[in-house]
Amino acid sequence: MIPAFRSELRKLFTTRLWWILALVAFLLSALLAFANVWALATQGYITPEGNATPFDQAPVDLQQEAIRGAYLFPTRFVTLLTMTIGVVLMGQEYRHKTITGTFLATPNRWVAIAAKALSLVVIGFGYALVCLLGAVAGGALMAAIKGISANPGADVARPLLMAALMLTCWALIGFGGALLLRNQILALVILLPLTLIGSTALPLILLGFDWSNDLVRFLPSSASVLMTDPAEETFMGIAQAKTLSWWQALLVLLGWAGIFTVPGAIVTDRRDVT
């Protein structure tokens, strides 16, 4: 298991793919946080009553909450990128026909798949940290330009850690999709639209029926929001039927990853890879 795990890490870091994806993740997160802090500084802070007040005149705790939200804001969009990373890291094995060599080197396919999944947890968490570093850098830069406080408060570590775990789960979802479909392009074509629909249209549809209100919190998009901020009461401006604690939301995301990964591993173990 350990040699297979090391081999999977070596596969990634001997190519240029890892730092290109890391650069894209950093820049995208920085740009989103940069724009979000610009909006805060330009539009001011919106009070619960709906009134706008200059950001620097808002209470300190509310300023810190807003800045913390700006740092976490990119994670709701970078999920697609980390999912794509999971697809690419698994799908390129089939695209470049290296999966045969992988299974010849590690005849027990379950061990090989487990090693890939474990390596992706490490790699995905690393990319998640890169995304968060980019968000903090971009947000702090705009805050410095606008002359507003970039201090997110003392309790920022926990939501940032939750965001990193959440993004890692999305990488595992992409990995499972590529494992099941055995085609990198096909996995992206199917998973990206499904994710976008699940993040927008599906919550609206489910919340339109009384019997399905509780199902909204079990969607990956809802679980992602609730994991980074379990106290959040709305998603997409719509009141949630119920909320989940961070560990429950984590289990939901791992469950979605398992929906793709477990069948993919079973099928991969039984079929010819050539």
C-alpha positions as CSV (number, residue, x, y, z in Angstrom):
1,M,0.0,0.0,0.0
2,I,2.7,2.5,1.0
3,P,4.8,1.8,-2.2
4,A,1.7,2.3,-4.3
5,F,0.9,5.5,-2.4
6,R,4.4,6.9,-3.0
7,S,4.2,5.9,-6.7
8,E,0.9,7.8,-7.1
9,L,2.5,11.0,-5.6
10,R,5.6,10.6,-7.8
11,K,3.4,10.3,-10.9
12,L,1.9,13.8,-10.2
13,F,5.1,15.6,-9.2
14,T,7.2,14.4,-12.1
15,T,4.9,16.3,-14.5
16,R,4.1,20.0,-15.1
17,L,0.4,19.4,-14.5
18,W,0.6,19.8,-10.7
19,W,2.0,23.3,-10.7
20,I,-0.1,24.5,-13.6
21,L,-3.3,23.5,-11.8
22,A,-2.0,25.0,-8.5
23,L,-1.3,28.3,-10.3
24,V,-4.8,28.3,-11.8
25,A,-6.3,27.5,-8.4
26,F,-4.4,30.3,-6.7
27,L,-5.1,33.0,-9.3
28,L,-8.8,32.1,-9.6
29,S,-9.3,32.2,-5.8
30,A,-7.4,35.4,-5.5
31,L,-9.5,37.0,-8.3
32,L,-12.8,36.0,-6.7
33,A,-11.8,37.2,-3.2
34,F,-10.3,40.4,-4.7
35,A,-13.7,41.2,-6.4
36,N,-15.6,40.3,-3.3
37,V,-13.7,42.7,-1.1
38,W,-13.9,45.4,-3.8
39,A,-17.7,45.0,-3.6
40,L,-17.7,45.3,0.1
41,A,-15.6,48.4,0.0
42,T,-17.6,50.0,-2.8
43,Q,-21.1,49.1,-1.8
44,G,-20.6,49.2,1.9
45,Y,-21.9,46.9,4.6
46,I,-25.6,45.8,4.3
47,T,-27.2,45.7,7.7
48,P,-29.8,43.1,8.6
49,E,-32.5,45.8,8.0
50,G,-31.3,46.1,4.4
51,N,-29.6,49.5,4.8
52,A,-26.1,50.2,3.4
53,T,-23.5,51.8,5.6
54,P,-19.8,52.5,4.8
55,F,-17.7,49.4,5.5
56,D,-15.3,51.2,7.9
57,Q,-18.3,52.5,9.9
58,A,-19.7,49.1,10.6
59,P,-19.1,47.5,14.0
60,V,-15.7,45.7,14.2
61,D,-17.2,42.3,14.6
62,L,-19.4,42.8,11.5
63,Q,-16.3,43.9,9.5
64,Q,-14.5,40.8,10.6
65,E,-17.4,38.6,9.7
66,A,-17.7,40.2,6.2
67,I,-13.9,39.9,5.5
68,R,-14.0,36.3,6.7
69,G,-16.9,35.6,4.3
70,A,-14.9,37.3,1.5
71,Y,-12.0,34.9,2.1
72,L,-14.4,31.9,2.1
73,F,-16.5,33.1,-0.9
74,P,-14.2,31.6,-3.6
75,T,-14.6,28.1,-2.1
76,R,-18.2,28.0,-3.4
77,F,-16.9,28.3,-7.0
78,V,-13.5,26.6,-6.7
79,T,-15.3,23.4,-5.9
80,L,-15.6,22.9,-9.7
81,L,-11.9,23.3,-10.1
82,T,-11.0,20.8,-7.3
83,M,-13.5,18.4,-8.8
84,T,-11.8,18.8,-12.2
85,I,-8.4,18.1,-10.5
86,G,-9.8,14.8,-9.2
87,V,-11.1,13.9,-12.7
88,V,-7.8,14.8,-14.4
89,L,-5.6,12.9,-11.9
90,M,-7.6,9.7,-12.5
91,G,-8.8,10.3,-16.1
92,Q,-5.3,10.8,-17.5
93,E,-4.4,7.2,-16.6
94,Y,-7.0,6.1,-19.1
95,R,-6.3,8.9,-21.6
96,H,-2.6,8.1,-21.8
97,K,-3.1,4.3,-21.4
98,T,-0.9,4.1,-18.3
99,I,-3.6,2.4,-16.2
100,T,-2.5,-1.0,-17.5
101,G,1.0,-0.4,-16.2
102,T,-0.4,0.7,-12.9
103,F,-2.3,-2.5,-12.4
104,L,0.6,-4.6,-13.6
105,A,2.8,-3.0,-11.0
106,T,0.1,-3.4,-8.3
107,P,-1.9,-6.5,-9.3
108,N,-4.4,-6.1,-6.5
109,R,-6.6,-3.4,-8.1
110,W,-8.3,-2.5,-4.8
111,V,-4.9,-1.6,-3.3
112,A,-4.1,0.5,-6.4
113,I,-7.4,2.3,-6.3
114,A,-7.1,2.9,-2.5
115,A,-3.6,4.3,-3.0
116,K,-4.9,6.6,-5.7
117,A,-7.7,7.8,-3.4
118,L,-5.4,8.3,-0.5
119,S,-2.9,10.2,-2.6
120,L,-5.7,12.4,-3.9
121,V,-6.7,13.2,-0.3
122,V,-3.2,14.5,0.3
123,I,-3.0,16.3,-3.1
124,G,-6.6,17.6,-2.9
125,F,-6.0,19.0,0.5
126,G,-2.8,20.7,-0.8
127,Y,-4.7,22.3,-3.7
128,A,-7.4,23.4,-1.2
129,L,-4.8,25.2,0.9
130,V,-3.4,26.8,-2.3
131,C,-7.0,28.1,-3.1
132,L,-7.4,29.5,0.4
133,L,-4.0,31.2,0.3
134,G,-5.0,32.7,-3.0
135,A,-8.3,33.9,-1.5
136,V,-6.6,35.5,1.5
137,A,-3.9,37.1,-0.6
138,G,-6.4,38.6,-3.1
139,G,-8.8,39.8,-0.5
140,A,-6.1,41.3,1.7
141,L,-4.6,43.1,-1.4
142,M,-7.9,44.7,-2.3
143,A,-8.5,45.6,1.4
144,A,-5.1,47.4,1.5
145,I,-5.9,49.2,-1.8
146,K,-9.2,50.4,-0.4
147,G,-7.8,51.2,3.0
148,I,-10.1,48.9,5.0
149,S,-9.4,46.3,7.6
150,A,-8.4,42.9,6.3
151,N,-8.6,41.3,9.7
152,P,-11.0,38.3,9.7
153,G,-11.0,37.9,13.4
154,A,-9.5,35.2,15.7
155,D,-11.9,32.4,14.8
156,V,-11.0,32.2,11.1
157,A,-8.8,29.1,11.3
158,R,-11.8,26.7,11.8
159,P,-13.9,27.8,8.8
160,L,-10.7,27.8,6.6
161,L,-9.9,24.2,7.7
162,M,-13.5,23.2,7.0
163,A,-13.3,24.8,3.6
164,A,-10.1,22.8,2.9
165,L,-11.8,19.5,3.9
166,M,-14.8,20.4,1.8
167,L,-12.7,21.1,-1.3
168,T,-10.8,17.8,-0.8
169,C,-14.2,16.0,-0.8
170,W,-15.0,17.6,-4.2
171,A,-11.7,16.3,-5.6
172,L,-12.7,12.8,-4.4
173,I,-16.1,13.2,-6.2
174,G,-14.2,14.0,-9.4
175,F,-11.9,11.0,-8.9
176,G,-14.9,8.7,-8.5
177,G,-16.5,10.0,-11.6
178,A,-13.4,9.4,-13.7
179,L,-12.9,6.0,-12.2
180,L,-16.5,5.0,-13.0
181,L,-16.6,6.4,-16.5
182,R,-13.0,5.6,-17.6
183,N,-12.9,8.7,-19.8
184,Q,-11.6,12.1,-18.7
185,I,-13.5,14.2,-21.2
186,L,-16.8,12.2,-20.6
187,A,-16.4,12.6,-16.9
188,L,-16.0,16.4,-17.2
189,V,-18.9,16.6,-19.7
190,I,-21.2,14.8,-17.3
191,L,-20.1,15.9,-13.9
192,L,-19.7,19.7,-14.6
193,P,-23.3,20.2,-15.8
194,L,-24.7,17.9,-13.0
195,T,-22.8,19.9,-10.5
196,L,-24.0,23.2,-11.9
197,I,-27.6,22.0,-12.0
198,G,-27.3,20.6,-8.5
199,S,-26.0,23.9,-7.3
200,T,-28.8,26.1,-8.9
201,A,-31.9,24.5,-10.3
202,L,-32.3,21.4,-8.2
203,P,-32.4,23.3,-4.8
204,L,-35.1,25.6,-6.2
205,I,-37.1,22.6,-7.5
206,L,-36.9,20.7,-4.2
207,L,-37.8,23.6,-2.1
208,G,-40.9,24.0,-4.1
209,F,-42.4,20.9,-2.5
210,D,-43.1,20.4,1.2
211,W,-42.2,16.7,1.1
212,S,-38.7,17.4,-0.3
213,N,-37.6,20.4,1.8
214,D,-35.4,18.3,4.0
215,L,-33.6,16.8,1.0
216,V,-32.0,20.1,0.1
217,R,-29.4,19.9,2.9
218,F,-28.2,16.6,1.5
219,L,-27.2,18.1,-1.9
220,P,-23.4,18.5,-2.3
221,S,-23.8,22.2,-2.9
222,S,-25.8,22.7,0.3
223,A,-23.5,20.5,2.3
224,S,-20.5,22.5,1.1
225,V,-22.1,25.7,2.4
226,L,-23.1,24.3,5.7
227,M,-19.7,22.7,6.2
228,T,-17.9,26.0,6.0
229,D,-20.6,27.8,8.0
230,P,-22.9,25.4,9.9
231,A,-24.8,28.4,11.4
232,E,-25.8,29.7,8.0
233,E,-29.6,29.6,7.7
234,T,-29.9,30.3,4.0
235,F,-28.6,28.9,0.7
236,M,-29.0,30.9,-2.5
237,G,-31.2,33.3,-0.5
238,I,-33.7,30.5,0.3
239,A,-34.3,29.4,3.9
240,Q,-33.0,26.0,4.7
241,A,-35.5,23.5,6.1
242,K,-32.8,22.3,8.5
243,T,-29.1,22.7,8.9
244,L,-26.3,20.2,9.3
245,S,-23.3,20.3,11.7
246,W,-19.9,20.4,10.0
247,W,-19.2,16.7,10.5
248,Q,-22.7,15.7,9.2
249,A,-22.0,17.9,6.1
250,L,-18.6,16.2,5.7
251,L,-20.3,12.8,5.8
252,V,-22.7,13.9,3.1
253,L,-19.9,15.0,0.8
254,L,-18.0,11.7,1.5
255,G,-21.2,9.8,0.7
256,W,-21.5,11.6,-2.7
257,A,-17.9,10.7,-3.4
258,G,-18.6,7.1,-2.5
259,I,-21.6,7.0,-4.8
260,F,-19.2,7.3,-7.7
261,T,-16.0,5.7,-6.3
262,V,-17.4,2.4,-4.9
263,P,-19.2,1.3,-8.1
264,G,-16.2,2.5,-10.1
265,A,-13.8,0.4,-8.0
266,I,-16.1,-2.7,-8.3
267,V,-16.4,-2.3,-12.1
268,T,-12.7,-1.6,-12.5
269,D,-11.8,-4.7,-10.5
270,R,-13.9,-6.9,-12.8
271,R,-13.2,-5.6,-16.3
272,D,-10.3,-5.6,-18.7
273,V,-8.5,-2.3,-18.6
274,T,-7.1,-2.4,-22.1
